[in-house]
Amino acid sequence: MEPISLVVGAALLAMGFVAGRLGRRRPAGPPPVPTAVCGCGHPLSQHDTESNTCYAELRRDTFDKRGRWAGHSWVPCTCRQYVGPRPIDEVFLPRMLPPTD
């Protein structure tokens, strides 16, 4: 082989190595932990396990008789049943505590 082609190949290899070291992606940290939420946007902890109703409250805008904004009022969530993902222990075995007898 020619010495010039070896030098050109070595230079291309070195440039590729340097470009790879400088242009690599840095990890942004651990990904955020996903939380299981219902269709209403509230987690399982905001829902009653027996009746499946939502305990959370929503902030709604209130208006006076003339149609002007009068502030906020808190109203109960209208969610009737938790439709999000269930914990794995409830899928295979229903909760046994507290005792029902």
C-alpha positions in Angstrom: 0.0 0.0 0.0 1.0 3.5 -0.5 2.1 5.5 2.5 0.0 8.5 1.5 -3.2 6.4 1.5 -2.3 5.0 5.0 -1.8 8.5 6.3 -5.1 9.7 4.8 -6.9 6.6 6.3 -5.3 7.2 9.7 -6.4 10.9 9.6 -9.9 10.0 8.7 -10.0 7.5 11.5 -8.7 10.0 14.0 -11.2 12.7 12.8 -14.1 10.2 13.2 -12.9 9.3 16.7 -12.6 12.9 17.7 -16.0 13.8 16.2 -17.6 10.9 18.0 -16.1 11.9 21.3 -17.1 15.6 21.0 -20.6 15.0 19.5 -21.9 12.2 21.7 -25.1 12.7 23.6 -24.9 13.3 27.3 -27.5 11.5 29.5 -30.0 14.0 30.9 -30.4 12.1 34.1 -32.8 9.4 35.2 -36.2 9.6 33.4 -39.1 10.8 35.6 -41.1 8.1 37.3 -44.4 7.6 35.6 -47.5 7.9 37.8 -50.7 6.0 37.1 -53.5 8.4 36.6 -57.2 8.0 35.9 -59.0 9.6 32.9 -59.9 12.5 35.2 -56.2 13.2 35.8 -56.1 12.1 39.4 -54.0 9.2 40.8 -55.4 6.0 42.4 -54.8 7.4 45.9 -57.6 10.1 45.2 -60.2 7.4 44.5 -62.2 5.3 47.0 -61.3 1.6 46.6 -64.8 0.3 47.4 -67.0 2.8 45.5 -64.4 4.0 43.0 -65.5 7.6 43.4 -63.0 10.4 43.2 -62.2 12.5 46.4 -60.4 15.2 44.5 -61.7 18.7 43.9 -61.4 20.8 40.8 -60.9 24.6 40.6 -63.6 26.2 38.4 -64.0 29.8 37.4 -67.1 31.5 38.7 -68.9 34.4 37.1 -71.4 36.9 38.5 -74.8 37.7 37.0 -73.3 40.1 34.5 -70.9 37.6 33.2 -67.8 39.0 34.8 -65.2 36.8 36.3 -65.7 36.5 40.1 -63.0 34.2 41.2 -62.6 30.4 41.7 -64.8 27.8 43.4 -63.9 24.3 44.3 -66.2 21.6 43.0 -66.0 17.8 43.5 -64.6 15.8 40.7 -67.3 14.1 38.6 -65.3 10.9 38.0 -67.5 7.9 38.7 -64.9 5.1 38.5 -61.1 4.7 38.4 -60.2 3.6 34.9 -56.4 3.8 35.1 -54.0 1.0 35.5 -54.5 -1.2 38.6 -51.7 -2.3 41.0 -50.5 -5.8 40.2 -51.5 -7.1 43.6 -55.2 -6.2 43.0 -55.2 -7.9 39.6 -54.3 -11.3 41.0 -55.6 -11.1 44.6 -58.2 -8.7 46.0 -57.4 -6.7 49.1 -57.9 -8.7 52.3 -57.5 -5.8 54.8 -59.4 -4.6 56.7 -61.4 -7.7 57.6 -65.0 -7.6 56.5 -66.4 -10.0 59.1 
